[in-house]
Amino acid sequence: MHRSIALIPARSGSKRIKDKNTLRLNGHPLMAYTIRSAIDSKIFDRVICVTDSLKYLKIAKKYGAEVPYLRPKEISGDKSPDIKWVKWMMKKLNKNNKYDIFSILRPTNPLRDEKVIKRAYKKFFQKKNCDSLRAVDLCKQHPFKMWKLKGKYMVPLIKSQKKIPFHSRQYAQLPKIYTQNASIEIAWTKVLKNKNPSISGKKIIPYFSKGFDGFDINQPEDIFLLKYLIKKKIVKLKRF
């Protein structure tokens, strides 16, 4: 039987939306929805909130998550890569190799519920020899239509060898490109011990999000969109 742990990163000091992890939605802080979905999935042996904030610690514990350690300031900045805090926390928790799998559940997604987590884990176990699973959506802004500045002029981000350049083609003619979202990441803990450790390894399988399962609150306009979707009953927040 594999032992699995959920890691919910809730760093304070968000610049685009101040304290977005505690944004109130239907009477509960944003991070509470991820905590309760993780617990209600009944998949994890432990649900851990990884935070540098005493305020967030109290909220996390109120909704049922553990906060065994506060995240050090040196790995809590807005430029701190995930691998640093994941390795730090797993080293603290996994001294006797108790956990085989870790999952990252971003607290900025209140629409990913326990059903999504269960479906993702089912797919993860069905695919043999993978290192990890990551939730993705079809990209809305295709990279073949992106540009970068070169002196006074622009050049395509991705050069085309075809007669008709990529940036001048219809979307239907372009290859499908996917972008990761904030829904779920699952990986074997062994990827953290590789020669070049990462949170995903090399063999990554996709979990294709459905509808708004991959919704992420990153910009102020995302809050307005979410409230509109709720008002129009296009989506529903988890009740608890």
Secondary structure as UniProt FT lines:
FT   STRAND          4..10
FT   TURN            18..19
FT   HELIX           20..22
FT   STRAND          24..25
FT   TURN            26..27
FT   STRAND          28..29
FT   HELIX           30..41
FT   STRAND          46..51
FT   HELIX           54..62
FT   TURN            63..64
FT   HELIX           73..75
FT   TURN            78..79
FT   HELIX           82..93
FT   TURN            95..96
FT   STRAND          101..104
FT   TURN            107..108
FT   HELIX           114..126
FT   TURN            128..129
FT   STRAND          132..138
FT   HELIX           143..145
FT   STRAND          147..150
FT   TURN            151..152
FT   STRAND          153..156
FT   HELIX           166..168
FT   HELIX           171..173
FT   STRAND          178..188
FT   HELIX           189..193
FT   STRAND          204..208
FT   TURN            211..214
FT   HELIX           220..231
FT   TURN            232..233
//
